[in-house]
Amino acid sequence: MMKYFITVCMACLFFTFSVSSQEKNITHKVEKGETITQIAQKYNVTPNDIYQLNPDAQSGLKPNSILLIPKSATKKTTVAPVKTNLQAKTHLVIAKETLFGIEKKYGVTDEALKKANPFLEKEGLQIGQTLIIPSKAATKASIATEKPSTVKKEAVVYHEVLAKETKYSIAKKYGITIAELEKKNPEVVSNLPIGYKLIIKGNVSKAVKTAAVTESKKETVNPSAVKVTTPINYWNYEVKSKETLYSLSKMFGMSQEKLIALNPTMAYGVTEGMTLKIPSTVSMPQESKKEYSSLSKKSGNNDRKKIVLLMPFNMNTSEGDTINSTVIRLKKDKFLNMTLDFYAGAMSAIDSAKQLGLNIDVSVFDSQETKNASNVASIIKENNLENANAIIGPFYQSNVEKTAELLNLNQVPVISPLSKDVGKSFSNLYQTIPTVLAVKNAMFDYMRSKGGNVIAVIDKKKESVIQYIKENQKDVRFSTLNSNGSLSAENLKSLFVKDKINYVVMETGNTSMIKATIATMMSSMATYKVQLVILEPNETLDTDEINFVNLTKLKMMYPSMTRDNESAGALQFEKSFKKINKISPNIFATRGFDITFDTMMRLSQGKTYQETADAMATEQVDNKFEYYKKPDGGYTNKGVYILYYDTDLTIKEAN
């Protein structure tokens, strides 16, 4: 009843506010993916007009929220003009314009334009803004007040030539002519080499320019040298909630113009879920990672929560079973055993929640699942599950998706406990198993965060791994193999550098290649810092032919969804579970505990499950839960451990 009372109150408040504002303003319901710029264009107003009526919108737009829109464009400028006796023009920013282009068009300096429009420093250039263009006299006056040392040199703007780019496309991108481009860079009159650093704006000394040309020639002439010039590589970044062009440029240490040049769609606005192309020389920003929180019961939070477990016991298939037939079924049915193990772990979590005094009601239903069928529709209808605070299960992906679809209107969180598949996306669906791509990406993100020099030794048979690295980890260098497919120890050593840790990502099932890679790395340890890395389990490494001690000396590192936990809390869980079930918990029992306990603790924070997923990452006995929104809807878990073999013959978590 409280939920409905709050909804009615909010409706009354909104109605009152709307009535008092309807004479001058209209309303707009925010659609998913809309930006403030797009909305301003639609109603022929400026973003600032909207912000004045809706100050909360400056922190980000939420789908289905209501904005007040002035009926006609405001005549006010975005900011008050700088007081001056000199006359100034105004300019309305349109799509694809850049600060550089506007400054060139009006013949004003970057400093003068930003001085007249202080909001540019904070917001950056956005479509629909009204800029004050200072007169040339004002620009000269501004320059005259500068120190001589600051006016002699104009900031130099470079552009590194990418594959398939032409002089025409580059000139058009920066709003200059081909003649101007060639005048600044006479070396490219006859050709345009990939990787060449063009001067777009400003001037450099002759000595610096000559050095740059010489370096470029050194890189492009390569008859038989081992080191070859490669095009600039990029990695993809997914835009998060509330991020703006300004915040992204600061995060990556790049100008807004360069970001737009690499990602032209940004000129039309920045939206959550947008994928950006970022140079591989720029590290993955730490801001994108959630902080891990230790959850505890919030005092004063007495609202009872309702959790539902949909477990595929499939009791309908065993109603006529005898005791003997049930025993036989348990021995043969691996899926049923997995279900019972998960359920036992979940029951242990519920018992722990009771001891903590959490106000949670738990209901368990038999989902009666096969891979493509279940009875979840009837369970939801007969038991009013649209009022649940969270649902764990079913197990099969198609059934999880069906459950999420049926409860999507009520936004009931549906938590997929065991499925590795990725199918249809729904905004209320939470995948707890990290994807294969997320696991691999976590490994490379870790190596990149350590400033490592990453080298790949990949068997030619591992085509999928080669393709993955080429598409997603373009800054990684491949060690050249011999013509017969064996490792070239000389080439591998030539890729090592002394000022960094050299991570060697080895993916092969070939014993000879594994031995050769390990031997090469061992012989280089006196000169270089080296560490062996694998991306997925490798059975060959567990054979007697591979010396385990060498793997510990190279501190072999790998990504994993789970860990071996020997903390006090983990040992207590194992002791309690064994006392009740007369057996130690396996991975499915531990996962049942982790997911159920994590769900209950999140709902005990005085927030919804979605709010906790957006705000915090958590860690239980053996599993991490670090949720991020997917571009197409729903949440994916990127909680991955980075583990390594230590010299004391134990497995530890890398810091």
Buried (B, 14 or more C-beta within 10 A) or exposed (E): EEEEEEEEEEEEEEEEEBEEEEEEBEEBEBEEBBBBBBBBBEBEBBBBBBBBBBEEBBEEBEEEEEBBBBEEBBEEBBBEEBEBEEEBEEBEBEEBBBBBBBBBEBEBBBBBBBBBBEBBEEBBBBBBBBBBBBBEEBBBBBEEEEEEEEBEEEEEBEBEBBEEBEBEEBBEBBBBEBEBBBEBBEBBEEEBEBBBEBBBBEEBEEEEBEEBBEEBEEBBEEEEEEEEBEEBEBBEBBBBEEBBBBBBBBBBEBBBBBBBBBBEEBBBBBBBBBEBEBBBEBBBBEEBBBEEBEBEBEEEBEEEBBBBBBBBBBEEEBEEEEEEEEEEBEEEBEBBBBBBBBBBBBBBBBBBBEEEEBBBEBBBBBBBBEEEEBBBEEBBEEEEBEEBBBBBBBBBBBBBBBBBBBBBEEBBBBBBBBBEEBEBBBBBBBBBBBBBEBBBBBBBBBBBEEEBBBBBBBBEEBEEBBEBBEEBBBBBEBBBBEEEEEBBBEBBBEBBEEEBBBBBBBBBEBEEBBBBBBEBBBEBEEEBBBBBBBBBEBEEBEEEEBEEEBBBBBBBBBBBBBBEBEEEEBEEBBEBBEEEBEEEBBBBBBBBBBBBBBBBBBBBBEBBBBEBBBBBBBBBBBBBBBBBBBBEBBBBBBBBBBBBBEEEEEBBEBE
